[in-house]
C-alpha cells in the first residue's frame, strides 16, 4: 500500500488485518466494560488495532494494547510528535506500531480529526464504535458510524 502521509514505525502493519476503534469522549461505565471485554478478545488475534486514541477510553485502549505488546496503528490529526512516551518508543523500536499524521499541522481541530478518522476507517477491514447516544446528544462519530454500518463493517458497543 502506498502511504502519502508523514509517518514513523512499521508500514508493514498496513498489510495485516486491521480493526479501527473509535470512542466518544464520554461513555457509560457499561460501555467501558464492554469495550475492555472486546479488547481482551482482540488481543488474542493477529489483527492490528487502529485509531486516533484521543478520547479517554481510546487512550486507555492504546495503553493496554501497548502493555500487551499488540500491534497498533495510531493516527494523529496533527503533525507527528518529536518524542513519544517510553512505551511508544519501545513499540517503535520493536516494529509493533505505525504512527502517521493526517495533516502536517501544529494544531488539530474538528476537521483534521474527521480527516484522520476517515483515513483510519478507509484502511480498516472492520470498525468498532463506542458512542454515547444519550437523549439529545450527538457525536462527531455518528456520520462515520452510520456509513460503516451501511457497509456492514461496523460494530457498535452500546
Wavefront OBJ file of the C-alpha trace (Angstrom):
o trace
v 0.000 0.000 0.000
v 1.324 3.457 -0.906
v 1.055 5.795 2.064
v 1.304 9.531 1.380
v 1.356 10.923 4.923
v 4.266 11.617 7.277
v 4.838 8.547 9.441
v 7.108 6.684 11.822
v 7.182 2.999 12.579
v 6.427 -0.193 10.732
v 4.463 0.330 7.465
v 4.163 -3.471 7.063
v 1.357 -3.290 9.645
v -0.801 -1.732 6.899
v -0.784 -5.086 5.090
v -2.285 -7.031 8.006
v -5.971 -7.317 9.005
v -6.936 -4.003 10.629
v -9.774 -3.174 13.007
v -10.441 0.506 13.693
v -11.543 1.578 17.160
v -13.364 4.849 17.908
v -14.987 6.005 21.152
v -16.912 9.074 22.287
v -15.267 11.366 24.829
v -17.791 10.272 27.432
v -19.022 6.698 27.646
v -21.060 4.896 30.270
v -19.382 2.518 32.731
v -21.204 -0.331 30.965
v -19.820 0.727 27.565
v -16.298 0.985 29.016
v -16.576 -2.518 30.472
v -17.862 -3.948 27.180
v -15.038 -2.206 25.275
v -12.457 -3.705 27.639
v -14.036 -7.134 27.130
v -13.770 -6.590 23.364
v -10.112 -5.644 23.881
v -9.423 -8.877 25.786
v -10.645 -10.785 22.743
v -8.831 -8.721 20.118
v -5.512 -9.100 21.926
v -5.746 -12.848 21.255
v -5.823 -12.201 17.484
v -3.258 -11.006 14.969
v -5.453 -8.039 13.968
v -3.841 -4.614 14.121
v -5.910 -2.088 16.092
v -6.040 1.386 14.517
v -7.330 4.614 15.962
v -6.718 8.210 16.849
v -6.526 7.262 20.532
v -7.674 10.714 21.579
v -10.714 10.220 23.851
v -10.156 8.897 27.395
v -11.378 5.374 26.520
v -9.304 5.329 23.324
v -6.200 6.326 25.323
v -6.905 3.550 27.820
v -7.238 1.060 24.965
v -3.919 2.266 23.482
v -2.149 1.908 26.841
v -3.480 -1.631 27.240
v -2.553 -2.574 23.665
v 0.999 -1.321 24.209
v 1.262 -3.172 27.536
v 0.070 -6.372 25.793
v 2.654 -5.799 23.015
v -0.148 -5.848 20.444
v 0.334 -4.179 17.016
v -1.146 -0.697 16.662
v -1.733 1.963 14.013
v -2.019 5.395 15.614
v -3.276 8.286 13.518
v -2.649 11.866 14.603
v -4.860 14.732 13.466
v -1.746 16.923 13.643
v 1.979 16.633 12.935
v 3.992 13.787 14.420
v 5.493 14.361 17.845
v 9.253 14.724 18.183
v 9.292 12.318 21.138
v 6.867 9.770 22.486
v 6.322 8.118 25.860
v 8.772 5.281 26.616
v 6.218 2.528 25.917
v 5.531 4.041 22.472
v 9.259 4.402 21.725
v 9.724 0.747 22.692
v 6.896 -0.271 20.327
v 8.561 1.793 17.571
v 11.905 0.068 18.219
v 10.218 -3.348 18.094
v 8.172 -2.647 14.942
v 4.816 -3.019 16.741
v 3.436 0.411 15.883
v 2.832 2.610 12.868
v 2.143 6.283 13.609
v 1.003 8.723 10.945
v -0.035 12.357 10.687
v -3.226 13.012 8.741
v -2.123 16.622 8.286
v 1.260 18.159 8.890
v -0.067 20.988 11.049
v 0.808 22.061 14.581
v -2.772 22.146 15.889
v -5.591 19.695 15.464
v -9.212 20.678 15.143
v -12.532 19.003 14.479
v -11.938 18.977 10.721
v -8.458 17.408 10.931
v -9.789 14.837 13.421
v -12.513 13.924 10.930
v -9.898 13.606 8.159
v -7.811 11.339 10.406
v -10.831 9.183 11.287
v -11.737 8.864 7.607
v -8.202 7.712 6.759
v -8.296 5.164 9.575
v -11.733 3.873 8.526
v -10.594 3.525 4.916
v -7.630 1.334 5.883
v -9.642 -0.884 8.247
v -11.325 -4.160 7.420
v -13.902 -3.501 10.141
v -14.664 -0.804 12.678
v -15.768 -0.788 16.310
v -17.568 2.247 17.716
v -18.357 3.118 21.323
v -20.750 6.049 21.054
v -22.657 7.667 23.888
v -26.065 8.243 22.349
v -27.992 9.573 25.310
v -31.120 11.575 24.522
v -30.403 14.717 22.548
v -26.661 14.127 22.392
v -24.793 13.875 19.115
v -21.275 12.684 18.431
v -18.770 13.583 15.743
v -18.596 9.822 15.187
v -22.287 9.490 14.237
v -21.819 10.000 10.487
v -18.806 7.678 10.284
v -20.628 5.046 12.292
v -23.744 5.236 10.116
v -21.672 4.926 6.920
v -19.731 1.955 8.261
v -22.944 0.275 9.442
v -24.445 0.631 5.951
v -21.397 -1.103 4.503
v -21.720 -3.907 7.049
v -18.254 -3.307 8.510
v -19.222 -1.735 11.845
v -19.869 -2.994 15.332
v -21.345 -0.611 17.895
v -20.762 -1.182 21.590
v -23.813 0.207 23.354
l 1 2 3 4 5 6 7 8 9 10 11 12 13 14 15 16 17 18 19 20 21 22 23 24 25 26 27 28 29 30 31 32 33 34 35 36 37 38 39 40 41 42 43 44 45 46 47 48 49 50 51 52 53 54 55 56 57 58 59 60 61 62 63 64 65 66 67 68 69 70 71 72 73 74 75 76 77 78 79 80 81 82 83 84 85 86 87 88 89 90 91 92 93 94 95 96 97 98 99 100 101 102 103 104 105 106 107 108 109 110 111 112 113 114 115 116 117 118 119 120 121 122 123 124 125 126 127 128 129 130 131 132 133 134 135 136 137 138 139 140 141 142 143 144 145 146 147 148 149 150 151 152 153 154 155 156 157 158
